[in-house]
Every structure is written in C-alpha cells, then in structure tokens.
Amino acid sequence: MAENMTQPVTVNIDGLYQDIRQLIETTQSHVASQVNQALALTYWQIGKTIKTEILHDDRSEYGQATLKQLSQRLQQEYGKGFSYSGLIRMTKLYT
C-alpha cells in the first residue's frame, strides 16, 4: 500500500491547460467589461460637470475658450482622449 502513495499522479495536462485557459479568458473578459463600464460612467460624469459648470449659460464664447484651456491641460496629463472634441462628445453623452 505504501508503494501506491509514492507513485506520481498522472495529470491530463491538456485538460488542465484548457481549464486554466478558460479561467484566464473569463477573467479578462470580465475585467474588460468592468473597465468599459467605469470609463463610460466617468465620461458621463465629466460631461455632466462640464455641462453644469462651464456650458450652463448662453455665453458660448466663454464656455468654448474655457473648454479649450481645460482640454489642453487634460491632454498633457491624460492624452488625446481629452481633446476639445472629446470633451464635447462627453457633454453630448451626458445630455
């Protein structure tokens, strides 16, 4: 009986690989979905903030100038996604 305990266990490596692969892919898909949801909510909140704090009145020239300055600063730190047109799209997402 002691001899059986010392023999290596045969593992189906293909099955093990497929099980682990499925776990990884399911997790990656879940993470991507969560990130997309978080980004959409963040962009909506940015659009809301811009719409209520900058573009809330009829002074469109002031709002446009402020939005251009804001986009320049955001782009320096966070990249092209925060361009003037990107920020306008975010305000449209809110409305």
C-alpha positions as a Markdown table, in Angstrom:
| # | Residue | x | y | z |
|---|---|---|---|---|
| 1 | Met | 0.0 | 0.0 | 0.0 |
| 2 | Ala | 2.9 | 2.4 | 0.7 |
| 3 | Glu | 4.2 | 1.9 | -2.8 |
| 4 | Asn | 1.0 | 3.3 | -4.4 |
| 5 | Met | 1.3 | 6.5 | -2.4 |
| 6 | Thr | 4.8 | 7.3 | -3.8 |
| 7 | Gln | 3.9 | 6.8 | -7.5 |
| 8 | Pro | 3.4 | 10.1 | -9.4 |
| 9 | Val | -0.2 | 11.0 | -10.2 |
| 10 | Thr | -1.0 | 11.2 | -13.9 |
| 11 | Val | -2.4 | 14.6 | -14.8 |
| 12 | Asn | -4.2 | 15.3 | -18.0 |
| 13 | Ile | -2.1 | 18.3 | -19.0 |
| 14 | Asp | -4.4 | 19.2 | -21.9 |
| 15 | Gly | -7.5 | 19.3 | -19.7 |
| 16 | Leu | -5.7 | 21.2 | -17.0 |
| 17 | Tyr | -4.4 | 23.7 | -19.6 |
| 18 | Gln | -7.9 | 24.2 | -21.0 |
| 19 | Asp | -9.4 | 24.7 | -17.6 |
| 20 | Ile | -6.8 | 27.3 | -16.6 |
| 21 | Arg | -7.1 | 29.0 | -20.0 |
| 22 | Gln | -10.8 | 29.3 | -19.6 |
| 23 | Leu | -10.4 | 30.9 | -16.2 |
| 24 | Ile | -8.0 | 33.4 | -17.5 |
| 25 | Glu | -10.1 | 34.3 | -20.6 |
| 26 | Thr | -13.3 | 34.6 | -18.4 |
| 27 | Thr | -11.5 | 36.9 | -16.0 |
| 28 | Gln | -10.0 | 39.0 | -18.8 |
| 29 | Ser | -13.4 | 39.4 | -20.4 |
| 30 | His | -15.0 | 40.4 | -17.0 |
| 31 | Val | -12.2 | 42.9 | -16.3 |
| 32 | Ala | -12.6 | 44.5 | -19.8 |
| 33 | Ser | -16.3 | 44.8 | -19.3 |
| 34 | Gln | -15.9 | 46.4 | -15.9 |
| 35 | Val | -13.3 | 48.8 | -17.3 |
| 36 | Asn | -15.6 | 49.8 | -20.1 |
| 37 | Gln | -18.5 | 50.4 | -17.7 |
| 38 | Ala | -16.2 | 52.5 | -15.4 |
| 39 | Leu | -14.9 | 54.6 | -18.4 |
| 40 | Ala | -18.4 | 55.2 | -19.7 |
| 41 | Leu | -19.6 | 56.4 | -16.2 |
| 42 | Thr | -16.5 | 58.6 | -15.9 |
| 43 | Tyr | -17.1 | 60.2 | -19.3 |
| 44 | Trp | -20.7 | 60.7 | -18.4 |
| 45 | Gln | -19.7 | 62.4 | -15.1 |
| 46 | Ile | -17.1 | 64.6 | -16.9 |
| 47 | Gly | -19.8 | 65.6 | -19.4 |
| 48 | Lys | -22.2 | 66.4 | -16.6 |
| 49 | Thr | -19.5 | 68.5 | -14.8 |
| 50 | Ile | -18.6 | 70.4 | -18.0 |
| 51 | Lys | -22.3 | 71.0 | -18.9 |
| 52 | Thr | -23.3 | 72.2 | -15.5 |
| 53 | Glu | -20.2 | 74.2 | -14.6 |
| 54 | Ile | -18.9 | 75.6 | -17.9 |
| 55 | Leu | -21.6 | 75.4 | -20.6 |
| 56 | His | -24.6 | 76.1 | -18.4 |
| 57 | Asp | -25.3 | 79.6 | -19.7 |
| 58 | Asp | -25.5 | 81.3 | -23.1 |
| 59 | Arg | -22.0 | 82.7 | -23.1 |
| 60 | Ser | -20.8 | 80.3 | -25.7 |
| 61 | Glu | -17.5 | 82.1 | -26.4 |
| 62 | Tyr | -16.6 | 82.0 | -22.7 |
| 63 | Gly | -17.5 | 78.3 | -22.5 |
| 64 | Gln | -15.6 | 77.3 | -25.6 |
| 65 | Ala | -12.5 | 79.2 | -24.5 |
| 66 | Thr | -12.6 | 77.6 | -21.1 |
| 67 | Leu | -13.2 | 74.2 | -22.6 |
| 68 | Lys | -10.2 | 74.6 | -24.9 |
| 69 | Gln | -8.0 | 75.5 | -22.0 |
| 70 | Leu | -9.3 | 72.6 | -20.0 |
| 71 | Ser | -8.7 | 70.2 | -22.8 |
| 72 | Gln | -5.1 | 71.3 | -23.3 |
| 73 | Arg | -4.4 | 70.7 | -19.6 |
| 74 | Leu | -6.1 | 67.4 | -19.5 |
| 75 | Gln | -4.4 | 66.2 | -22.7 |
| 76 | Gln | -1.0 | 67.0 | -21.2 |
| 77 | Glu | -1.6 | 64.6 | -18.4 |
| 78 | Tyr | -4.1 | 62.1 | -19.8 |
| 79 | Gly | -3.6 | 62.0 | -23.5 |
| 80 | Lys | -5.6 | 62.7 | -26.7 |
| 81 | Gly | -8.8 | 61.3 | -25.4 |
| 82 | Phe | -9.4 | 64.6 | -23.7 |
| 83 | Ser | -9.2 | 66.8 | -26.7 |
| 84 | Tyr | -11.7 | 69.6 | -27.2 |
| 85 | Ser | -13.8 | 67.4 | -29.4 |
| 86 | Gly | -13.5 | 64.6 | -26.9 |
| 87 | Leu | -14.8 | 66.8 | -24.2 |
| 88 | Ile | -17.7 | 67.9 | -26.4 |
| 89 | Arg | -18.6 | 64.2 | -27.0 |
| 90 | Met | -18.6 | 63.7 | -23.3 |
| 91 | Thr | -21.1 | 66.6 | -22.8 |
| 92 | Lys | -23.3 | 65.0 | -25.5 |
| 93 | Leu | -23.1 | 61.7 | -23.7 |
| 94 | Tyr | -24.5 | 63.4 | -20.6 |
| 95 | Thr | -27.4 | 65.2 | -22.4 |
